Amino acid sequence: MLSIGRVITAEGLVRARGIRYATADRFAAPSPVAWDGVIDDSRRGPACPQPPSMLAPMVGNSVEGLSFDEHCQVLSVTAPAGASGLPVMVWFHGGAYVTGSGESTKYETGLLASEGVVVVNVSYRLGVFGYLRDNLGLLDQFVALRWVRDNVAAFGGDPANVTVFGQSAGGDSVYALMLTDTEGLFHRAIMQSAPMGTRSPERAEMTAALRAAITVDASTSVEDVLAAQVAAVADVGPRFGPSGGMPFAPEVGADLAAAASRVELLVGHTADDGSPYVPSREYWEAVTELIFAGGARQLAQDWTAAGGRVATYLFSWAPADAPLGCCHCMELPFLFDPEGWLGAGMLAGQEPDPVLAKTLRGAWTTFARSGLDALPSRSLEFGG
């Protein structure tokens, strides 16, 4: 067991990596794992087995250096040393529900935590392992939130002041969590570039087609599960328009009233979210509107109509001569420690503007600390 003193960084932070919050057999619901109080800052936890990311040329390898294991229900915590009663921010990574990990070096939260919050990074089951049936990945996320409720005070976090936030599929996870949380595990949420346009009526039919195509069981090797997943997605996905762009996702209802009554929401997107997914610039705007912007705008309107409180944002910074403009994921090097994003193709050899990064982190942590009333506007813009 390591003492707190031995894991305080030079920046005055406490980091605990790879804490197991649940365990589960393949295709089974997660069972919570009691935390034994051990704090280890040296070893990152495993990522869920996954195929290569189609966005790797743009963002880099998000799972570089990580091991892979179906038993990937781990989380990591970063907190200011000596913290007490600080707001808690729980991060859910993106990757279309098939790639990525909360343990990624791209999601280092030192600068965010230094703004006076406790940050928890969650890893959960992906693809066939998590979303072929029974919303298992979503159930993992709920067990992680209960772990936060029960344990985050040990790191100086306030379990009564929790904000969930996520980008892309992580933002979609936030949407699903808001609609299905009946325990009051969080009261604020940030949805970053959630692909709401993939939540169309045809999704149920696509899910049924995937289930018919992927015939694996508990004895199938991991390699064969991934091969079956890739083959089924390539065959089934193109038949279902926008939904086929994210074949795996939790199945949830769309009744916003209860969620809007208890959750303050900040929702938005990048100016050119759709650019990585189309072959030419002339289609960027249409795909951005169809998959990302239109859904964010409609959700904000629906949230308000349901009696909820909401603010919106647009992130529009792009490096000079950027091949994809202000593309999907562009805000992430501003929100997290930028070292993990060095060499990312989308940055075109440039570094994030540190002033804008400080502004973005300040807005996110201000919202987490004090809610919408502390923001300078209900319609935020970054980098225009």
LUMDOKE-798083 format. One record per residue (C-alpha): z, x, y; residue number from 1. Coordinates in nm, 2 decimals, padded with zeros to 4 digits, always signed. Layout:
<rs>
R/Z/X/Y/NUM
...
</rs>
This chain:
<rs>
R/+00.00/+00.00/+00.00/1
R/-00.09/+00.13/+00.34/2
R/+00.14/+00.09/+00.64/3
R/+00.01/-00.07/+00.96/4
R/+00.06/+00.25/+01.14/5
R/-00.18/+00.43/+00.91/6
R/-00.47/+00.19/+00.98/7
R/-00.45/+00.17/+01.36/8
R/-00.78/+00.31/+01.49/9
R/-00.82/+00.54/+01.79/10
R/-00.92/+00.23/+01.98/11
R/-00.58/+00.07/+01.91/12
R/-00.71/-00.18/+01.65/13
R/-00.59/-00.27/+01.31/14
R/-00.86/-00.32/+01.05/15
R/-00.82/-00.46/+00.70/16
R/-01.13/-00.46/+00.49/17
R/-01.24/-00.64/+00.17/18
R/-00.94/-00.87/+00.13/19
R/-01.00/-01.10/-00.17/20
R/-00.94/-01.46/-00.07/21
R/-01.08/-01.64/-00.38/22
R/-01.22/-01.59/-00.72/23
R/-01.46/-01.81/-00.92/24
R/-01.65/-01.81/-01.24/25
R/-02.03/-01.85/-01.20/26
R/-02.12/-02.20/-01.08/27
R/-01.75/-02.30/-01.06/28
R/-01.54/-02.40/-00.76/29
R/-01.34/-02.12/-00.60/30
R/-00.97/-02.07/-00.66/31
R/-00.76/-01.92/-00.38/32
R/-00.61/-01.57/-00.43/33
R/-00.27/-01.51/-00.27/34
R/-00.28/-01.21/-00.03/35
R/-00.04/-00.93/-00.14/36
R/+00.00/-00.79/+00.21/37
R/-00.20/-00.47/+00.14/38
R/-00.40/-00.35/+00.43/39
R/-00.69/-00.11/+00.36/40
R/-00.93/+00.01/+00.62/41
R/-01.13/+00.24/+00.40/42
R/-01.33/+00.02/+00.16/43
R/-01.56/-00.26/+00.24/44
R/-01.58/-00.55/-00.01/45
R/-01.89/-00.64/-00.21/46
R/-02.19/-00.84/-00.10/47
R/-02.33/-01.13/-00.31/48
R/-02.63/-01.02/-00.52/49
R/-02.94/-01.08/-00.32/50
R/-03.31/-01.00/-00.28/51
R/-03.43/-00.78/+00.01/52
R/-03.43/-00.95/+00.35/53
R/-03.76/-01.05/+00.50/54
R/-03.61/-00.95/+00.84/55
R/-03.52/-00.60/+00.74/56
R/-03.80/-00.44/+00.95/57
R/-03.67/-00.62/+01.25/58
R/-03.29/-00.59/+01.21/59
R/-03.25/-00.31/+00.95/60
R/-03.08/-00.33/+00.62/61
R/-02.77/-00.55/+00.66/62
R/-02.62/-00.46/+00.33/63
R/-02.67/-00.09/+00.34/64
R/-02.39/+00.10/+00.16/65
R/-02.24/-00.21/+00.01/66
R/-02.19/-00.28/-00.36/67
R/-02.30/-00.61/-00.51/68
R/-02.09/-00.85/-00.71/69
R/-02.10/-01.22/-00.78/70
R/-01.72/-01.21/-00.70/71
R/-01.79/-01.16/-00.34/72
R/-01.53/-01.39/-00.19/73
R/-01.37/-01.13/+00.05/74
R/-01.29/-01.11/+00.42/75
R/-01.21/-00.85/+00.67/76
R/-00.98/-00.87/+00.97/77
R/-00.99/-00.67/+01.30/78
R/-00.70/-00.72/+01.55/79
R/-00.55/-00.54/+01.85/80
R/-00.24/-00.34/+01.73/81
R/+00.08/-00.52/+01.82/82
R/-00.10/-00.85/+01.87/83
R/+00.10/-01.17/+01.88/84
R/-00.03/-01.53/+01.91/85
R/-00.39/-01.43/+01.99/86
R/-00.69/-01.66/+01.95/87
R/-00.87/-01.62/+01.61/88
R/-01.25/-01.61/+01.57/89
R/-01.39/-01.65/+01.22/90
R/-01.74/-01.52/+01.17/91
R/-02.00/-01.65/+00.92/92
R/-02.30/-01.43/+00.88/93
R/-02.66/-01.54/+00.86/94
R/-02.94/-01.46/+00.62/95
R/-03.10/-01.79/+00.53/96
R/-02.82/-01.84/+00.27/97
R/-02.98/-01.58/+00.05/98
R/-02.90/-01.24/+00.22/99
R/-02.64/-01.06/+00.42/100
R/-02.26/-01.01/+00.41/101
R/-01.96/-01.03/+00.64/102
R/-01.88/-00.68/+00.53/103
R/-02.20/-00.54/+00.69/104
R/-02.17/-00.25/+00.94/105
R/-02.38/-00.47/+01.17/106
R/-02.09/-00.70/+01.22/107
R/-01.83/-00.45/+01.33/108
R/-01.60/-00.64/+01.56/109
R/-01.40/-00.37/+01.74/110
R/-01.54/-00.45/+02.08/111
R/-01.49/-00.82/+02.03/112
R/-01.13/-00.78/+01.91/113
R/-01.06/-00.55/+02.21/114
R/-01.12/-00.86/+02.43/115
R/-00.79/-00.99/+02.30/116
R/-00.88/-01.19/+01.99/117
R/-00.83/-01.15/+01.61/118
R/-01.16/-01.15/+01.43/119
R/-01.21/-01.24/+01.06/120
R/-01.55/-01.17/+00.89/121
R/-01.61/-01.39/+00.58/122
R/-01.84/-01.32/+00.28/123
R/-01.94/-01.61/+00.06/124
R/-02.17/-01.68/-00.24/125
R/-02.54/-01.71/-00.16/126
R/-02.86/-01.85/-00.30/127
R/-02.84/-01.98/-00.66/128
R/-02.48/-01.85/-00.69/129
R/-02.36/-02.05/-00.39/130
R/-02.60/-02.33/-00.31/131
R/-02.81/-02.45/-00.61/132
R/-02.55/-02.72/-00.67/133
R/-02.20/-02.83/-00.57/134
R/-02.19/-02.66/-00.22/135
R/-02.01/-02.37/-00.38/136
R/-02.07/-02.13/-00.08/137
R/-01.94/-02.39/+00.15/138
R/-01.63/-02.43/-00.07/139
R/-01.58/-02.06/-00.05/140
R/-01.59/-02.08/+00.33/141
R/-01.32/-02.35/+00.33/142
R/-01.09/-02.14/+00.11/143
R/-01.14/-01.85/+00.35/144
R/-01.04/-02.08/+00.64/145
R/-00.73/-02.18/+00.45/146
R/-00.65/-01.81/+00.40/147
R/-00.68/-01.77/+00.78/148
R/-00.44/-02.06/+00.83/149
R/-00.18/-01.91/+00.60/150
R/-00.21/-01.54/+00.67/151
R/-00.36/-01.46/+01.01/152
R/-00.03/-01.46/+01.19/153
R/+00.05/-01.14/+01.00/154
R/-00.22/-00.98/+01.22/155
R/-00.10/-01.14/+01.54/156
R/-00.34/-01.44/+01.53/157
R/-00.25/-01.79/+01.62/158
R/-00.35/-02.02/+01.32/159
R/-00.34/-02.32/+01.56/160
R/-00.62/-02.16/+01.78/161
R/-00.91/-02.09/+01.55/162
R/-01.28/-02.08/+01.65/163
R/-01.55/-02.06/+01.39/164
R/-01.88/-01.89/+01.49/165
R/-02.20/-01.80/+01.31/166
R/-02.56/-01.71/+01.36/167
R/-02.87/-01.85/+01.18/168
R/-02.75/-01.97/+00.84/169
R/-02.40/-01.88/+00.96/170
R/-02.46/-02.13/+01.25/171
R/-02.58/-02.39/+01.00/172
R/-02.26/-02.31/+00.81/173
R/-02.06/-02.39/+01.12/174
R/-02.24/-02.72/+01.15/175
R/-02.16/-02.81/+00.78/176
R/-01.80/-02.70/+00.83/177
R/-01.76/-02.92/+01.14/178
R/-01.89/-03.23/+00.95/179
R/-01.67/-03.18/+00.64/180
R/-01.34/-03.03/+00.77/181
R/-01.07/-03.29/+00.72/182
R/-00.78/-03.05/+00.74/183
R/-00.80/-02.94/+01.11/184
R/-00.86/-02.58/+01.01/185
R/-01.03/-02.51/+01.35/186
R/-01.09/-02.68/+01.68/187
R/-01.37/-02.48/+01.84/188
R/-01.71/-02.38/+01.72/189
R/-02.00/-02.16/+01.83/190
R/-02.35/-02.22/+01.67/191
R/-02.59/-01.94/+01.73/192
R/-02.96/-02.00/+01.65/193
R/-02.89/-02.25/+01.37/194
R/-03.22/-02.35/+01.21/195
R/-03.15/-02.72/+01.26/196
R/-03.52/-02.80/+01.22/197
R/-03.49/-02.72/+00.85/198
R/-03.25/-03.01/+00.80/199
R/-03.52/-03.27/+00.75/200
R/-03.52/-03.57/+00.51/201
R/-03.73/-03.38/+00.27/202
R/-03.45/-03.13/+00.20/203
R/-03.30/-03.35/-00.08/204
R/-03.64/-03.36/-00.26/205
R/-03.67/-02.98/-00.22/206
R/-03.33/-02.92/-00.36/207
R/-03.41/-03.14/-00.66/208
R/-03.73/-02.93/-00.72/209
R/-03.54/-02.61/-00.70/210
R/-03.28/-02.73/-00.95/211
R/-03.56/-02.83/-01.19/212
R/-03.73/-02.49/-01.15/213
R/-03.43/-02.26/-01.18/214
R/-03.29/-02.29/-01.53/215
R/-03.01/-02.03/-01.55/216
R/-02.66/-02.05/-01.68/217
R/-02.34/-01.85/-01.70/218
R/-02.49/-01.61/-01.95/219
R/-02.81/-01.53/-01.75/220
R/-02.81/-01.17/-01.61/221
R/-02.78/-01.13/-01.24/222
R/-03.12/-00.97/-01.23/223
R/-03.27/-01.27/-01.41/224
R/-03.09/-01.51/-01.18/225
R/-03.24/-01.34/-00.87/226
R/-03.58/-01.32/-01.03/227
R/-03.57/-01.69/-01.10/228
R/-03.45/-01.76/-00.75/229
R/-03.73/-01.56/-00.59/230
R/-04.00/-01.72/-00.81/231
R/-03.88/-02.07/-00.74/232
R/-03.85/-02.02/-00.37/233
R/-04.21/-01.89/-00.36/234
R/-04.33/-02.19/-00.56/235
R/-04.12/-02.47/-00.41/236
R/-04.06/-02.37/-00.05/237
R/-04.42/-02.39/+00.08/238
R/-04.44/-02.76/-00.04/239
R/-04.17/-02.87/+00.21/240
R/-04.27/-02.77/+00.55/241
R/-03.99/-02.65/+00.78/242
R/-03.72/-02.71/+00.52/243
R/-03.89/-02.46/+00.29/244
R/-03.81/-02.19/+00.54/245
R/-03.44/-02.22/+00.43/246
R/-03.45/-02.36/+00.07/247
R/-03.08/-02.32/+00.01/248
R/-02.82/-02.49/+00.23/249
R/-02.51/-02.70/+00.19/250
R/-02.57/-03.07/+00.15/251
R/-02.37/-03.27/+00.41/252
R/-02.38/-03.60/+00.58/253
R/-02.47/-03.64/+00.95/254
R/-02.19/-03.86/+01.09/255
R/-02.08/-03.67/+01.40/256
R/-01.82/-03.90/+01.53/257
R/-01.51/-03.76/+01.35/258
R/-01.62/-03.40/+01.41/259
R/-01.70/-03.45/+01.78/260
R/-01.36/-03.60/+01.83/261
R/-01.18/-03.28/+01.72/262
R/-01.41/-02.98/+01.78/263
R/-01.53/-02.83/+02.11/264
R/-01.88/-02.70/+02.06/265
R/-02.09/-02.42/+02.22/266
R/-02.44/-02.42/+02.09/267
R/-02.76/-02.23/+02.18/268
R/-03.04/-02.00/+02.08/269
R/-03.25/-01.70/+02.18/270
R/-03.56/-01.75/+02.39/271
R/-03.80/-01.64/+02.11/272
R/-03.61/-01.73/+01.80/273
R/-03.92/-01.83/+01.62/274
R/-04.12/-01.51/+01.67/275
R/-04.04/-01.34/+01.34/276
R/-04.17/-01.63/+01.14/277
R/-04.53/-01.67/+01.27/278
R/-04.82/-01.43/+01.27/279
R/-04.92/-01.45/+01.64/280
R/-04.76/-01.50/+01.98/281
R/-04.94/-01.83/+02.05/282
R/-04.71/-02.00/+01.80/283
R/-04.38/-01.85/+01.91/284
R/-04.29/-02.13/+02.15/285
R/-04.37/-02.41/+01.90/286
R/-04.17/-02.26/+01.61/287
R/-03.88/-02.18/+01.84/288
R/-03.88/-02.54/+01.96/289
R/-03.93/-02.70/+01.62/290
R/-03.67/-02.50/+01.43/291
R/-03.41/-02.38/+01.68/292
R/-03.42/-02.50/+02.04/293
R/-03.50/-02.87/+01.98/294
R/-03.22/-02.90/+01.72/295
R/-02.97/-02.73/+01.95/296
R/-03.06/-02.95/+02.24/297
R/-03.05/-03.27/+02.03/298
R/-02.71/-03.17/+01.87/299
R/-02.56/-03.12/+02.22/300
R/-02.69/-03.47/+02.32/301
R/-02.56/-03.63/+02.00/302
R/-02.22/-03.45/+02.04/303
R/-02.18/-03.59/+02.38/304
R/-02.29/-03.94/+02.28/305
R/-02.03/-03.93/+02.00/306
R/-01.76/-03.85/+02.26/307
R/-01.74/-03.48/+02.20/308
R/-01.73/-03.19/+02.44/309
R/-02.01/-02.94/+02.44/310
R/-02.17/-02.65/+02.63/311
R/-02.51/-02.49/+02.57/312
R/-02.64/-02.14/+02.61/313
R/-02.97/-01.95/+02.62/314
R/-03.00/-01.58/+02.54/315
R/-03.32/-01.43/+02.69/316
R/-03.28/-01.05/+02.72/317
R/-03.56/-00.85/+02.56/318
R/-03.64/-00.48/+02.57/319
R/-03.95/-00.37/+02.75/320
R/-04.25/-00.39/+02.52/321
R/-04.05/-00.56/+02.25/322
R/-04.29/-00.66/+01.97/323
R/-04.12/-00.99/+01.91/324
R/-03.97/-01.07/+02.25/325
R/-03.61/-01.21/+02.26/326
R/-03.63/-01.28/+01.89/327
R/-03.40/-01.43/+01.63/328
R/-03.08/-01.21/+01.60/329
R/-03.14/-01.04/+01.94/330
R/-02.79/-01.14/+02.07/331
R/-02.61/-00.98/+01.78/332
R/-02.61/-00.61/+01.90/333
R/-02.46/-00.75/+02.22/334
R/-02.18/-00.94/+02.05/335
R/-02.09/-00.68/+01.78/336
R/-02.05/-00.30/+01.80/337
R/-02.39/-00.17/+01.88/338
R/-02.38/+00.14/+01.66/339
R/-02.47/-00.07/+01.36/340
R/-02.79/-00.18/+01.53/341
R/-02.93/+00.16/+01.62/342
R/-03.29/+00.18/+01.50/343
R/-03.34/-00.19/+01.46/344
R/-03.71/-00.26/+01.51/345
R/-03.65/-00.56/+01.74/346
R/-03.48/-00.33/+02.00/347
R/-03.80/-00.12/+02.03/348
R/-03.60/+00.20/+02.06/349
R/-03.38/+00.08/+02.34/350
R/-03.01/+00.01/+02.35/351
R/-02.83/-00.31/+02.44/352
R/-02.74/-00.34/+02.81/353
R/-02.36/-00.27/+02.81/354
R/-02.29/-00.49/+03.11/355
R/-02.47/-00.79/+02.95/356
R/-02.29/-00.72/+02.62/357
R/-01.95/-00.73/+02.80/358
R/-02.05/-01.06/+02.96/359
R/-02.15/-01.22/+02.63/360
R/-01.84/-01.10/+02.45/361
R/-01.63/-01.22/+02.74/362
R/-01.79/-01.57/+02.73/363
R/-01.73/-01.60/+02.35/364
R/-01.37/-01.49/+02.37/365
R/-01.30/-01.70/+02.68/366
R/-01.42/-02.00/+02.49/367
R/-01.21/-01.91/+02.19/368
R/-00.90/-01.86/+02.40/369
R/-00.92/-02.16/+02.64/370
R/-01.22/-02.38/+02.56/371
R/-01.50/-02.52/+02.76/372
R/-01.30/-02.57/+03.08/373
R/-01.26/-02.19/+03.11/374
R/-01.64/-02.13/+03.10/375
R/-01.82/-02.09/+03.44/376
R/-02.08/-02.35/+03.34/377
R/-02.17/-02.60/+03.07/378
R/-02.51/-02.45/+03.06/379
R/-02.49/-02.07/+03.02/380
R/-02.77/-01.82/+03.04/381
R/-02.76/-01.45/+02.94/382
R/-03.02/-01.19/+03.04/383
R/-03.27/-01.41/+03.22/384
</rs>
